[in-house]
Amino acid sequence: MAPRRRMPRPARIGLYVFLFTAALAFLLPLYVMVATSLKPMEEIRLGNLFSLPVKITLAPWAQAWMSACTGLECGGIRAGFMNSVAIVVPSTLLSILLGALNGYALSFWRPRGAQAFFVILVTGAFIPYQVMLFPLIRALAAMGLFGTLPGIVLIHTLFGMPVMTLLFRNYYAGVPHELFMAARIDGGGFWRIFVQLMLPMSLPIVVVAVIMQVTAIWNDFLLGLVFAGHDWLPMTVQLNNIINTTTGERLYNVNMAATLLTSLVPLTVYLASGRWFVRGIAAGAVKG
């Protein structure tokens, strides 16, 4: 006699309903964006927002990439893409390197005043960066870095360092101190232990840091608008210029295509390393 199948509990049914509703709330705008980006304007004017495209076209994607107007120039968002890459790569590497060094030093070497330094550094993560814009503008202008690529990279590195320090310090707090002492007995110094021992053990938390920094820096609008200057405007600023243009016909399919193109990089980074992200978060979740 086959065993009777148990009916799902009301709590489990409620959980599934909640998860389905939450997924629908996130996926519905994405569906509208993708569907609209594949429709010609004649079909969009019919007003069927949720309908599938009858005649699929990739022309809006090509126009968004190569010829959409981002102000006075009509070269698409490909220039902004290259600017964003030039900003994200060094900013991510520098902020993670400095955060790892700070977390390593605060966890194992513990110099005098380390606790006070850590408190001050982490406090900076909770101060809205909008209140620091004007002093930073004056400081970068005095150094000749305002409106340059090194200037915007420096800004993102500074704002990312507190969170990166907290992340790596919590991760290294879970590493047995005896391992560090054994390396010291074997003659390892500050840099040798960091490069040959700590960094190879830090892959899960490094992936978490990369995802966090790439997502935050790539999606940034305000800092790029203020500090990047005209020659280094990131992709998000050019996307805003495309969508909020007040001249000519409003091309909703081009706008949606440009929005999707702008979001592809952080989405790809997360999907490619999602399991490492979960593992790294779990590794540092109960350490402190």
VOZAVEX-185787 format. One line per 2 residues: number of its first residue (from 1); for each residue x, y, z of N, C-alpha, C, CB. Coordinates in steps of 0.2 Angstrom, whole numbers, plus 5000, padded with zeros to 4 digits. Glycine has a CB too. Layout:
<titors>
NUM	X/Y/Z/X/Y/Z/X/Y/Z/X/Y/Z; ...
</titors>
This chain:
<titors>
1	5004/4994/5000/5000/5000/5000/5004/5006/5000/4995/5000/5006; 5003/5011/4995/5007/5017/4995/5006/5021/5000/5006/5020/4988
3	5011/5024/5003/5010/5029/5009/5006/5035/5006/5016/5031/5012; 5002/5038/5010/4998/5044/5009/5002/5050/5008/4992/5044/5014
5	5001/5054/5003/5005/5060/5003/5002/5065/5008/5004/5063/4996; 5006/5068/5011/5004/5073/5016/5003/5080/5013/5010/5074/5022
7	4997/5083/5015/4996/5089/5012/5000/5095/5015/4988/5091/5014; 5002/5099/5011/5007/5105/5013/5004/5109/5019/5009/5109/5007
9	5008/5111/5023/5005/5115/5029/5003/5122/5026/5010/5115/5034; 4999/5125/5030/4997/5132/5028/5003/5137/5028/4991/5134/5033
11	5007/5136/5033/5013/5140/5033/5017/5139/5027/5017/5139/5040; 5018/5133/5025/5022/5132/5019/5019/5135/5012/5024/5125/5018
13	5012/5134/5012/5008/5137/5007/5009/5145/5007/5001/5135/5007; 5008/5148/5013/5009/5155/5013/5016/5157/5011/5008/5157/5020
15	5021/5153/5013/5028/5155/5011/5029/5155/5003/5033/5150/5014; 5026/5150/5000/5026/5149/4993/5023/5155/4989/5024/5143/4990
17	5017/5157/4992/5013/5163/4990/5017/5169/4990/5006/5163/4993; 5020/5170/4996/5024/5176/4997/5030/5176/4992/5027/5176/5004
19	5034/5171/4991/5039/5170/4987/5037/5172/4980/5043/5164/4987; 5032/5169/4978/5029/5170/4971/5027/5177/4970/5023/5165/4969
21	5024/5180/4975/5022/5187/4974/5028/5192/4974/5018/5189/4980; 5033/5190/4978/5039/5194/4978/5043/5194/4971/5044/5192/4984
23	5044/5187/4969/5047/5186/4962/5043/5190/4957/5047/5179/4961; 5037/5190/4957/5033/5193/4952/5034/5201/4952/5025/5192/4953
25	5034/5203/4958/5035/5211/4959/5042/5213/4956/5035/5213/4966; 5047/5209/4956/5054/5210/4954/5054/5209/4946/5059/5206/4957
27	5051/5203/4944/5051/5201/4937/5047/5205/4932/5050/5194/4936; 5041/5208/4935/5037/5211/4930/5040/5217/4927/5030/5213/4934
29	5043/5222/4931/5046/5227/4928/5052/5225/4923/5049/5232/4933; 5055/5220/4924/5060/5217/4920/5057/5215/4913/5064/5212/4923
31	5052/5212/4914/5048/5209/4908/5046/5215/4904/5042/5205/4910; 5043/5220/4907/5041/5226/4903/5047/5229/4900/5037/5231/4908
33	5052/5230/4903/5058/5233/4900/5061/5229/4894/5064/5234/4905; 5061/5222/4895/5064/5218/4889/5059/5218/4883/5065/5211/4891
35	5052/5218/4885/5047/5218/4879/5047/5224/4876/5040/5216/4882; 5047/5230/4879/5047/5236/4876/5053/5238/4872/5046/5242/4882
37	5059/5235/4874/5065/5236/4870/5065/5233/4864/5071/5234/4875; 5061/5228/4863/5061/5224/4857/5055/5226/4852/5060/5216/4859
39	5051/5231/4854/5046/5233/4850/5047/5239/4846/5039/5234/4855; 5045/5240/4840/5045/5246/4836/5041/5251/4839/5044/5245/4829
41	5042/5257/4838/5038/5263/4841/5031/5262/4839/5041/5270/4839; 5029/5260/4833/5022/5260/4830/5018/5255/4835/5022/5257/4823
43	5022/5250/4837/5018/5245/4842/5018/5248/4849/5022/5238/4842; 5023/5251/4851/5022/5254/4858/5017/5259/4858/5029/5257/4860
45	5015/5263/4853/5010/5268/4853/5003/5265/4854/5010/5272/4847; 5002/5259/4853/4996/5256/4854/4994/5255/4861/4996/5249/4851
47	4999/5256/4865/4997/5256/4873/4997/5249/4876/4991/5260/4874; 4999/5244/4873/4998/5237/4876/5005/5236/4879/4997/5232/4870
49	5005/5238/4886/5011/5238/4889/5014/5231/4891/5011/5242/4896; 5009/5227/4892/5011/5220/4895/5011/5215/4889/5007/5218/4900
51	5010/5217/4883/5009/5212/4877/5016/5210/4875/5005/5215/4872; 5017/5204/4872/5023/5202/4869/5024/5206/4863/5024/5195/4868
53	5030/5207/4861/5031/5211/4854/5029/5206/4848/5039/5212/4853; 5025/5209/4844/5023/5206/4838/5028/5205/4833/5017/5209/4835
55	5032/5211/4832/5037/5211/4827/5044/5213/4831/5036/5216/4821; 5048/5208/4832/5054/5209/4836/5059/5213/4832/5057/5202/4839
57	5062/5218/4835/5067/5222/4832/5073/5223/4837/5065/5228/4829; 5079/5223/4835/5085/5224/4839/5088/5231/4837/5090/5219/4838
59	5084/5235/4833/5086/5242/4831/5087/5246/4837/5082/5245/4826; 5082/5246/4842/5083/5250/4848/5089/5249/4852/5077/5249/4852
61	5091/5243/4852/5098/5241/4856/5104/5244/4852/5098/5233/4856; 5104/5243/4845/5109/5246/4841/5109/5254/4842/5109/5244/4834
63	5103/5257/4842/5103/5264/4843/5105/5266/4850/5096/5267/4841; 5103/5263/4855/5105/5264/4862/5113/5264/4862/5102/5260/4867
65	5116/5259/4859/5123/5258/4860/5127/5263/4856/5125/5251/4858; 5125/5264/4850/5129/5268/4845/5127/5275/4843/5130/5264/4839
67	5121/5277/4844/5119/5283/4841/5114/5287/4845/5116/5282/4834; 5112/5285/4851/5107/5288/4855/5111/5295/4858/5105/5284/4861
69	5107/5300/4858/5109/5306/4860/5110/5307/4868/5105/5312/4858; 5116/5308/4870/5117/5309/4878/5119/5316/4879/5123/5304/4880
71	5115/5320/4876/5116/5328/4877/5118/5331/4870/5123/5329/4882; 5123/5334/4870/5125/5337/4863/5128/5332/4858/5129/5343/4864
73	5130/5326/4861/5133/5321/4857/5128/5315/4856/5140/5319/4860; 5129/5312/4850/5124/5307/4849/5128/5301/4847/5120/5309/4843
75	5132/5298/4852/5137/5293/4850/5135/5287/4855/5144/5294/4852; 5128/5287/4857/5126/5281/4861/5130/5281/4868/5127/5275/4858
77	5128/5275/4872/5131/5274/4878/5138/5270/4878/5126/5271/4883; 5140/5269/4872/5146/5265/4872/5152/5268/4875/5148/5263/4865
79	5153/5275/4874/5158/5279/4877/5157/5279/4885/5158/5286/4875; 5151/5279/4887/5150/5279/4895/5152/5272/4897/5143/5280/4896
81	5151/5267/4893/5153/5260/4895/5160/5260/4897/5150/5255/4890; 5164/5262/4892/5171/5262/4893/5174/5266/4899/5175/5264/4886
83	5170/5272/4900/5172/5276/4905/5170/5272/4912/5168/5283/4905; 5165/5269/4912/5163/5265/4918/5168/5260/4920/5156/5262/4918
85	5170/5256/4914/5175/5251/4915/5182/5254/4918/5176/5247/4909; 5184/5260/4915/5190/5263/4917/5189/5265/4925/5191/5269/4913
87	5183/5267/4927/5182/5269/4934/5182/5263/4939/5176/5273/4934; 5178/5258/4937/5176/5252/4941/5182/5248/4942/5171/5248/4938
89	5186/5247/4937/5192/5242/4938/5197/5244/4944/5195/5240/4932; 5200/5250/4943/5205/5252/4948/5202/5254/4955/5209/5258/4945
91	5196/5257/4955/5192/5258/4961/5191/5252/4965/5186/5262/4960; 5188/5247/4961/5187/5240/4965/5193/5237/4968/5184/5235/4960
93	5199/5237/4963/5205/5234/4966/5208/5237/4972/5210/5233/4960; 5208/5244/4971/5211/5248/4977/5207/5248/4983/5212/5255/4974
95	5201/5248/4983/5197/5248/4989/5197/5241/4992/5190/5250/4987; 5197/5236/4988/5198/5229/4991/5205/5228/4994/5196/5224/4986
97	5210/5230/4990/5217/5229/4993/5218/5233/5000/5222/5232/4988; 5215/5239/5000/5216/5243/5006/5212/5240/5012/5214/5250/5005
99	5206/5238/5010/5201/5235/5015/5204/5229/5018/5194/5234/5012; 5207/5224/5013/5210/5218/5016/5216/5220/5020/5212/5214/5010
101	5220/5225/5018/5226/5226/5022/5224/5229/5029/5230/5232/5019; 5219/5233/5029/5216/5236/5036/5214/5230/5040/5211/5241/5034
103	5209/5226/5037/5207/5221/5041/5212/5216/5043/5202/5217/5037; 5217/5214/5039/5222/5210/5041/5226/5213/5047/5227/5209/5035
105	5228/5219/5046/5232/5223/5052/5228/5223/5058/5234/5230/5049; 5222/5225/5058/5217/5226/5064/5216/5219/5067/5211/5229/5062
107	5216/5213/5063/5214/5207/5066/5220/5204/5069/5211/5203/5061; 5226/5205/5066/5232/5201/5069/5238/5205/5072/5235/5197/5063
109	5239/5211/5069/5245/5215/5071/5243/5219/5077/5248/5218/5066; 5237/5222/5076/5234/5226/5082/5238/5231/5084/5232/5221/5088
111	5240/5236/5080/5244/5242/5083/5241/5246/5088/5246/5246/5077; 5245/5250/5091/5242/5254/5096/5237/5259/5093/5248/5258/5100
113	5231/5259/5097/5225/5263/5094/5221/5260/5089/5228/5270/5092; 5222/5254/5088/5219/5250/5082/5211/5250/5083/5221/5243/5082
115	5209/5249/5089/5202/5249/5091/5199/5256/5089/5200/5247/5098; 5202/5261/5091/5199/5268/5090/5199/5270/5082/5203/5273/5094
117	5205/5268/5079/5205/5268/5072/5199/5265/5068/5212/5266/5069; 5198/5259/5071/5193/5255/5067/5186/5258/5068/5193/5248/5070
119	5185/5260/5074/5178/5264/5076/5177/5270/5071/5178/5266/5083; 5183/5274/5071/5182/5280/5067/5181/5278/5059/5189/5284/5067
121	5185/5273/5057/5184/5271/5050/5177/5268/5048/5190/5265/5048; 5175/5264/5053/5168/5261/5052/5163/5267/5052/5166/5256/5057
123	5164/5272/5056/5159/5277/5057/5158/5281/5050/5161/5282/5062; 5164/5281/5047/5163/5284/5040/5158/5281/5035/5170/5285/5037
125	5157/5274/5036/5153/5271/5032/5145/5273/5033/5153/5263/5033; 5144/5276/5039/5137/5278/5040/5136/5285/5039/5135/5276/5047
127	5141/5289/5037/5140/5296/5036/5137/5297/5029/5146/5300/5037; 5132/5300/5027/5130/5301/5020/5135/5305/5017/5123/5305/5020
129	5137/5302/5011/5142/5305/5007/5140/5312/5004/5145/5301/5002; 5134/5313/5004/5131/5320/5001/5134/5326/5005/5124/5320/5001
131	5135/5325/5012/5137/5330/5016/5144/5332/5015/5135/5329/5023; 5148/5327/5012/5155/5328/5011/5157/5330/5004/5159/5322/5013
133	5152/5331/5000/5153/5333/4993/5157/5339/4992/5147/5333/4989; 5155/5345/4995/5158/5351/4995/5166/5351/4997/5155/5356/4998
135	5167/5348/5003/5174/5348/5005/5178/5344/5001/5175/5345/5012; 5176/5338/4998/5179/5334/4993/5181/5338/4987/5176/5328/4992
137	5176/5342/4985/5177/5345/4978/5183/5350/4979/5170/5349/4976; 5183/5354/4985/5188/5359/4986/5195/5355/4987/5186/5363/4993
139	5195/5349/4990/5201/5346/4991/5204/5343/4984/5200/5340/4996; 5200/5340/4980/5202/5338/4974/5204/5344/4969/5196/5334/4971
141	5200/5349/4970/5202/5355/4965/5209/5357/4967/5197/5360/4966; 5210/5358/4974/5217/5360/4976/5223/5355/4974/5217/5361/4984
143	5221/5349/4973/5226/5344/4971/5226/5343/4963/5225/5337/4974; 5222/5347/4960/5222/5346/4953/5219/5340/4950/5229/5347/4950
145	5215/5337/4954/5212/5330/4952/5204/5331/4951/5213/5325/4957; 5201/5336/4952/5194/5337/4951/5192/5336/4943/5191/5344/4953
147	5188/5332/4942/5186/5331/4935/5190/5326/4931/5185/5337/4931; 5194/5322/4934/5199/5318/4931/5198/5311/4933/5206/5320/4933
149	5200/5306/4929/5200/5299/4931/5203/5297/4937/5202/5295/4925; 5209/5299/4939/5212/5298/4945/5208/5301/4951/5219/5300/4946
151	5204/5306/4950/5200/5310/4955/5194/5305/4957/5198/5316/4953; 5190/5303/4952/5184/5299/4953/5186/5292/4956/5180/5298/4947
153	5192/5289/4954/5194/5283/4957/5196/5284/4964/5200/5280/4953; 5199/5289/4966/5201/5291/4973/5195/5291/4977/5205/5297/4973
155	5190/5295/4974/5183/5296/4978/5180/5289/4980/5179/5300/4974; 5180/5285/4975/5176/5278/4976/5181/5274/4980/5175/5275/4969
157	5187/5274/4980/5191/5270/4984/5190/5273/4991/5199/5271/4982; 5190/5279/4993/5189/5282/5000/5182/5280/5002/5190/5289/5000
159	5177/5280/4998/5171/5278/5001/5170/5271/5002/5165/5281/4996; 5173/5267/4998/5173/5260/4999/5177/5257/5004/5174/5257/4992
161	5182/5260/5006/5187/5257/5011/5184/5256/5018/5192/5262/5012; 5179/5260/5021/5176/5258/5027/5173/5251/5027/5172/5263/5030
163	5168/5250/5022/5164/5244/5022/5169/5238/5020/5159/5244/5016; 5174/5239/5016/5179/5234/5014/5183/5232/5021/5183/5236/5009
165	5185/5237/5025/5188/5235/5031/5184/5231/5035/5191/5242/5034; 5178/5233/5036/5173/5229/5041/5173/5222/5038/5167/5233/5041
167	5172/5221/5032/5171/5215/5029/5177/5210/5030/5169/5216/5021; 5183/5213/5029/5189/5209/5029/5190/5207/5037/5194/5212/5025
169	5189/5212/5041/5191/5211/5048/5187/5206/5051/5190/5218/5052; 5180/5206/5049/5176/5201/5052/5178/5194/5049/5169/5202/5050
171	5180/5194/5043/5182/5187/5040/5189/5185/5043/5183/5188/5032; 5193/5189/5044/5200/5187/5047/5199/5185/5054/5205/5192/5046
173	5194/5188/5057/5193/5186/5065/5191/5179/5066/5187/5191/5068; 5189/5176/5060/5188/5169/5061/5194/5164/5059/5182/5167/5056
175	5199/5167/5057/5205/5163/5055/5209/5162/5062/5210/5167/5050; 5210/5155/5063/5214/5154/5070/5220/5158/5071/5216/5146/5070
177	5221/5161/5076/5227/5165/5078/5233/5161/5078/5226/5169/5084; 5232/5154/5080/5238/5150/5080/5241/5149/5073/5236/5143/5082
179	5237/5150/5068/5240/5150/5061/5245/5156/5060/5235/5149/5056; 5242/5161/5062/5247/5167/5061/5253/5167/5065/5243/5174/5063
181	5252/5164/5071/5258/5164/5076/5263/5159/5073/5256/5162/5083; 5261/5153/5070/5265/5149/5067/5269/5152/5061/5261/5142/5064
183	5266/5156/5057/5269/5159/5051/5274/5164/5054/5264/5163/5047; 5273/5167/5060/5278/5172/5063/5284/5168/5065/5274/5176/5069
185	5283/5162/5068/5288/5158/5071/5293/5156/5065/5286/5152/5075; 5290/5155/5059/5293/5153/5053/5297/5159/5050/5289/5149/5048
187	5297/5165/5052/5300/5170/5050/5296/5175/5045/5306/5168/5046; 5290/5174/5045/5286/5178/5040/5285/5185/5043/5279/5175/5039
189	5285/5190/5039/5284/5197/5041/5277/5199/5039/5289/5201/5038; 5276/5205/5039/5269/5208/5038/5267/5206/5031/5269/5216/5039
191	5271/5208/5026/5269/5207/5019/5269/5200/5017/5273/5211/5014; 5274/5196/5019/5274/5189/5017/5268/5185/5019/5281/5186/5019
193	5266/5186/5026/5261/5183/5028/5254/5185/5025/5260/5184/5036; 5254/5191/5023/5248/5194/5020/5247/5191/5013/5248/5201/5019
195	5253/5191/5009/5252/5189/5002/5252/5181/5001/5258/5191/4998; 5256/5178/5005/5257/5170/5004/5252/5166/5009/5264/5168/5006
197	5249/5169/5014/5245/5165/5018/5237/5168/5018/5247/5166/5025; 5237/5175/5020/5230/5177/5020/5226/5178/5014/5230/5184/5024
199	5229/5181/5009/5226/5182/5003/5223/5175/4999/5230/5185/4998; 5227/5170/4999/5225/5164/4996/5219/5161/5000/5230/5158/4996
201	5218/5162/5007/5213/5160/5011/5207/5164/5010/5215/5160/5018; 5207/5170/5007/5202/5175/5007/5198/5175/5000/5205/5182/5007
203	5198/5170/4996/5194/5170/4990/5187/5171/4991/5195/5163/4986; 5183/5168/4996/5176/5169/4996/5174/5176/4998/5173/5164/5002
205	5178/5179/5003/5176/5186/5005/5179/5191/4999/5180/5188/5011; 5184/5189/4995/5186/5193/4990/5180/5194/4985/5192/5191/4987
207	5177/5188/4983/5172/5188/4978/5166/5192/4981/5169/5181/4977; 5164/5192/4987/5159/5196/4990/5161/5203/4989/5158/5194/4998
209	5167/5205/4991/5169/5212/4990/5169/5214/4983/5176/5213/4993; 5171/5210/4978/5171/5212/4971/5163/5213/4969/5174/5206/4967
211	5159/5209/4971/5152/5210/4969/5149/5216/4972/5148/5204/4971; 5151/5217/4978/5148/5224/4982/5151/5230/4978/5150/5223/4989
213	5157/5230/4977/5161/5236/4974/5159/5237/4967/5168/5236/4975; 5159/5232/4963/5157/5233/4956/5150/5235/4956/5158/5226/4952
215	5145/5232/4959/5138/5234/4959/5138/5242/4961/5134/5230/4963; 5141/5243/4967/5140/5250/4970/5143/5255/4965/5143/5250/4977
217	5149/5254/4963/5152/5259/4959/5149/5260/4952/5160/5257/4958; 5148/5254/4949/5144/5254/4942/5138/5258/4942/5144/5247/4939
219	5134/5256/4948/5127/5260/4948/5127/5267/4951/5123/5255/4952; 5133/5269/4953/5133/5276/4955/5132/5281/4950/5140/5277/4958
221	5128/5286/4952/5126/5292/4948/5129/5298/4951/5119/5292/4947; 5128/5300/4957/5130/5306/4960/5137/5308/4960/5127/5307/4967
223	5141/5303/4962/5148/5304/4962/5151/5305/4955/5152/5299/4966; 5149/5301/4951/5151/5301/4944/5149/5308/4941/5148/5296/4940
225	5143/5310/4942/5141/5317/4940/5145/5322/4942/5133/5318/4941; 5147/5322/4949/5150/5328/4952/5158/5328/4950/5149/5327/4959
227	5161/5322/4951/5168/5321/4951/5171/5319/4945/5170/5317/4957; 5168/5316/4940/5171/5313/4934/5173/5318/4929/5166/5308/4931
229	5169/5323/4929/5171/5328/4923/5167/5326/4917/5178/5329/4922; 5168/5330/4912/5164/5329/4905/5167/5323/4902/5164/5335/4901
231	5174/5322/4902/5177/5317/4898/5176/5310/4901/5184/5319/4898; 5174/5309/4908/5174/5303/4911/5167/5301/4914/5180/5302/4916
233	5162/5304/4911/5155/5303/4913/5154/5295/4913/5150/5307/4910; 5152/5292/4918/5150/5285/4918/5144/5284/4914/5150/5282/4925
235	5142/5277/4913/5137/5275/4910/5130/5277/4913/5137/5267/4909; 5130/5277/4919/5123/5279/4922/5121/5287/4921/5124/5278/4930
237	5126/5291/4921/5125/5298/4919/5123/5299/4912/5131/5302/4920; 5126/5295/4907/5124/5295/4900/5117/5292/4899/5129/5292/4896
239	5115/5287/4903/5108/5284/4903/5103/5290/4905/5108/5278/4907; 5105/5293/4911/5100/5299/4913/5099/5304/4907/5103/5302/4919
241	5105/5306/4904/5104/5311/4899/5100/5308/4893/5111/5312/4896; 5100/5301/4891/5096/5299/4886/5089/5299/4888/5098/5292/4884
243	5087/5296/4894/5080/5296/4896/5077/5302/4897/5080/5291/4903; 5080/5307/4900/5077/5313/4902/5078/5319/4897/5080/5316/4909
245	5080/5317/4891/5080/5322/4886/5074/5325/4884/5083/5319/4879; 5073/5332/4883/5067/5335/4882/5066/5337/4874/5067/5341/4886
247	5071/5335/4870/5070/5337/4863/5068/5331/4859/5077/5340/4860; 5064/5332/4854/5063/5326/4849/5058/5322/4852/5069/5323/4847
249	5057/5316/4848/5052/5311/4850/5055/5307/4856/5050/5306/4844; 5051/5305/4861/5053/5301/4866/5053/5293/4864/5049/5302/4873
251	5059/5290/4863/5059/5284/4861/5060/5279/4867/5066/5283/4856; 5054/5276/4869/5054/5272/4874/5057/5265/4873/5046/5270/4876
253	5058/5263/4867/5061/5256/4866/5069/5258/4867/5060/5254/4859; 5071/5263/4864/5078/5265/4865/5080/5266/4872/5080/5271/4861
255	5076/5269/4876/5077/5270/4883/5077/5264/4887/5071/5275/4886; 5073/5259/4886/5073/5253/4889/5079/5249/4887/5067/5249/4888
257	5081/5249/4881/5087/5245/4879/5093/5248/4882/5088/5246/4871; 5094/5255/4883/5099/5258/4886/5100/5256/4893/5099/5266/4885
259	5094/5256/4897/5093/5254/4904/5096/5247/4905/5086/5255/4906; 5094/5242/4900/5096/5235/4901/5103/5235/4899/5092/5231/4896
261	5106/5238/4895/5113/5238/4893/5117/5240/4899/5115/5242/4887; 5115/5246/4903/5118/5248/4908/5118/5243/4914/5115/5255/4911
263	5113/5239/4915/5113/5235/4920/5116/5228/4919/5106/5234/4922; 5119/5227/4913/5121/5220/4911/5127/5218/4915/5122/5220/4904
265	5132/5223/4916/5138/5221/4919/5137/5219/4927/5143/5227/4919; 5134/5223/4931/5133/5220/4938/5129/5214/4938/5130/5225/4942
267	5124/5213/4934/5120/5207/4934/5124/5201/4932/5114/5208/4929; 5128/5202/4927/5133/5196/4925/5138/5194/4930/5136/5198/4918
269	5141/5199/4933/5145/5198/4939/5142/5194/4944/5148/5205/4942; 5136/5196/4946/5133/5192/4952/5131/5185/4950/5126/5196/4954
271	5128/5185/4944/5126/5178/4941/5132/5173/4941/5122/5178/4935; 5138/5176/4939/5143/5172/4937/5147/5170/4944/5148/5175/4933
273	5146/5173/4949/5149/5172/4956/5144/5171/4961/5154/5177/4957; 5138/5170/4960/5133/5170/4965/5134/5165/4971/5126/5169/4963
275	5136/5159/4969/5137/5154/4975/5143/5156/4979/5139/5147/4972; 5148/5159/4976/5154/5162/4980/5152/5168/4985/5160/5164/4976
277	5147/5172/4982/5144/5177/4986/5141/5174/4993/5139/5181/4982; 5137/5169/4992/5133/5167/4998/5138/5163/5002/5128/5161/4995
279	5143/5160/5000/5148/5157/5004/5152/5162/5008/5152/5152/5000; 5154/5167/5005/5158/5172/5008/5154/5176/5013/5160/5177/5003
281	5148/5177/5012/5143/5181/5017/5143/5176/5023/5137/5183/5014; 5141/5170/5022/5140/5165/5027/5147/5164/5031/5138/5158/5025
283	5153/5165/5028/5159/5164/5031/5160/5170/5036/5165/5163/5027; 5158/5176/5035/5159/5181/5039/5153/5184/5043/5162/5187/5035
285	5148/5179/5043/5142/5182/5046/5142/5181/5054/5136/5178/5044; 5146/5177/5057/5146/5176/5064/5152/5177/5067/5144/5168/5065
287	5157/5181/5063/5163/5182/5066/5163/5190/5068/5169/5181/5061; 5167/5191/5073/5168/5198/5075/5172/5199/5081/5161/5200/5077
</titors>
